[in-house]
Amino acid sequence: MIGLCIVYVLAGLVFAAVAVLSASDPGNPKRWANAGFWGLFAVSFLFGDNLGDFGNGILVLAMVVLAGTVGLGIGQPADNRTRDRRVWRENWATDLCPALAIPVVTVIGSLTLKKIAIDGRALFDPAQTTLISLAIGMLIALSWRACCYINLYRQRSRRAQADGPFGWRHCCRRCWQR
């Protein structure tokens, strides 16, 4: 049965990715503090059941000490990011569609996931279908945005012509029309 444990693992993987991206941001003078904070957060989500209450409490205290003493920072974006932001603002569907996908998928999943059963056993935990649907909606929204970021990279590096009519192009068609 797919339950809340899977949602915690997915959230932990997202926080681990944020930690890795924070550590690789050369424009942030406090990148290691950011990476440590998000890494501890990821550990709490990924291994929280195994750590127990005391272990999770220690992780939270470490996060508070890290954020309170060293502090978290924000990196300085590169020059091309401001151009990319302008391109994003021009295409409202790029921001609106993933944002709308989250509540739409959550509502549809909340109404339908309870009814999915295999051999008479529920595939999804009926008590957690809303949270599971929310996680699925977030994954769809993140995938949509990743598709558009890949498109921006390809346009910038002039590799979009090699794709032809196949590939990521059909996932986010409006992004490719620039």
C-alpha atoms as one frame of an Amber mdcrd trajectory, in Angstrom:
protein
   0.000   0.000   0.000   1.275   3.431  -0.907   1.142   5.601   2.183   2.592
   8.654   3.798   6.042   7.041   4.054   6.493   7.414   0.293   5.607  11.113
   0.540   8.283  11.577   3.213  10.875   9.864   1.031   9.985  12.082  -1.939
  10.192  15.212   0.229  13.520  14.022   1.631  14.899  13.536  -1.867  13.781
  17.047  -2.834  15.481  18.504   0.251  18.622  16.479  -0.505  18.654  17.942
  -4.018  18.297  21.437  -2.526  21.266  20.685  -0.267  23.396  19.584  -3.216
  22.371  22.620  -5.264  23.111  24.902  -2.309  26.587  23.411  -1.913  27.311
  23.933  -5.598  26.287  27.619  -5.635  29.560  29.580  -5.887  27.744  32.915
  -5.584  26.577  32.171  -2.041  29.170  32.875   0.661  27.180  30.751   3.136
  26.606  27.858   0.766  27.981  25.238   3.167  25.656  26.417   5.945  22.731
  26.232   3.517  23.804  22.780   2.377  24.133  21.594   5.964  20.731  22.958
   6.933  18.918  21.386   3.972  20.955  18.196   4.351  19.841  17.835   7.975
  16.285  18.499   6.865  16.611  15.757   4.234  18.035  13.324   6.811  15.046
  14.014   9.053  12.607  13.206   6.252  14.504  10.221   4.875  15.532   8.527
   8.127  13.209  10.110  10.702  11.437   6.856  11.549  14.748   5.139  12.256
  16.120   8.035  14.315  13.183   8.240  16.712  12.013  11.276  18.616  15.326
  11.948  20.333  17.310  11.735  17.085  14.900  14.034  15.273  15.061  16.444
  18.190  18.860  16.542  17.917  18.543  17.222  14.168  16.145  20.097  14.793
  18.448  21.578  17.437  21.391  21.294  15.036  19.362  23.072  12.351  18.449
  25.846  14.808  22.076  26.257  15.912  23.270  26.277  12.303  20.693  28.834
  11.162  20.983  30.920  14.320  24.766  31.176  14.586  26.137  30.912  11.073
  22.981  31.982   9.275  21.692  31.054   5.870  22.539  33.058   2.779  21.250
  33.754  -0.686  23.503  33.414  -3.695  24.051  36.136  -6.249  22.423  35.138
  -9.527  24.456  35.160 -12.699  23.669  37.765 -15.356  21.874  35.315 -17.621
  19.382  34.477 -14.868  17.862  37.950 -15.038  17.282  37.438 -18.756  15.753
  34.039 -18.033  13.442  35.583 -15.438  12.256  38.116 -17.991  11.530  35.291
 -20.431   9.599  33.452 -17.729   7.498  36.523 -16.957   6.583  36.910 -20.595
   5.112  33.411 -20.678   2.458  33.321 -17.962   1.515  29.717 -18.774   4.939
  28.564 -17.620   4.132  29.723 -14.099   0.371  29.293 -14.066   0.043  25.742
 -15.387   2.292  24.067 -12.786   0.672  26.136 -10.037  -2.781  25.032 -11.160
  -1.679  21.420 -11.589  -1.112  21.066  -7.852  -4.684  21.749  -6.637  -6.302
  20.070  -9.646  -4.320  16.852  -9.178  -4.901  17.006  -5.416  -8.676  17.249
  -5.778  -8.895  14.592  -8.491  -6.584  12.276  -6.556  -8.465  12.792  -3.303
 -11.675  11.733  -5.005 -10.312   8.808  -7.023  -7.301   7.261  -5.247  -9.489
   5.815  -2.475 -11.300   3.691  -5.039  -8.223   2.108  -6.646  -7.811  -1.453
  -5.442  -5.883  -4.511  -6.549  -7.327  -7.886  -5.549  -9.646  -6.174  -3.102
  -6.840  -4.332  -1.282  -6.519  -0.569  -1.529  -3.451   0.533  -3.457  -3.283
   3.850  -1.582  -3.825   4.355   2.130  -7.425   5.676   2.269  -6.616   7.898
   5.249  -3.749   9.630   3.397  -5.067  10.037  -0.158  -5.132  13.838   0.034
  -1.475  14.096   1.061  -0.461  11.474  -1.482  -2.393  13.388  -4.166  -0.670
  16.607  -3.091   2.728  14.908  -3.458   1.790  13.617  -6.916   0.661  17.127
  -7.899   3.955  18.576  -6.668   5.913  16.007  -8.678   3.926  16.889 -11.792
   4.531  20.614 -11.222   8.251  20.069 -10.602   8.500  17.919 -13.718   6.765
  20.614 -15.738   9.177  23.283 -14.494  12.187  21.019 -15.044  10.996  20.481
 -18.599  10.880  24.228 -19.163  14.307  24.773 -17.576  15.756  22.088 -19.821
  14.181  23.924 -22.738  15.799  27.225 -21.695  19.158  25.491 -21.476  18.703
  23.947 -24.897  17.665  27.230 -26.442  20.637  28.963 -24.909  23.036  26.317
 -26.210  21.329  26.091 -29.622  20.653  22.391 -29.377  16.881  22.681 -29.773
  17.062  22.202 -33.537  18.636  18.764 -33.153  15.639  17.462 -31.218  13.216
  17.666 -34.094   9.604  16.883 -33.263  10.517  14.492 -30.428  11.782  14.786
 -26.865  10.853  17.293 -24.176   9.282  19.649 -26.686   5.775  18.218 -26.308
   5.839  18.342 -22.512   5.932  22.118 -22.399   4.952  23.310 -25.852   4.612
  27.011 -24.995   8.212  27.146 -23.762   9.460  25.888 -27.115   7.653  28.510
 -29.195  10.183  31.262 -28.491
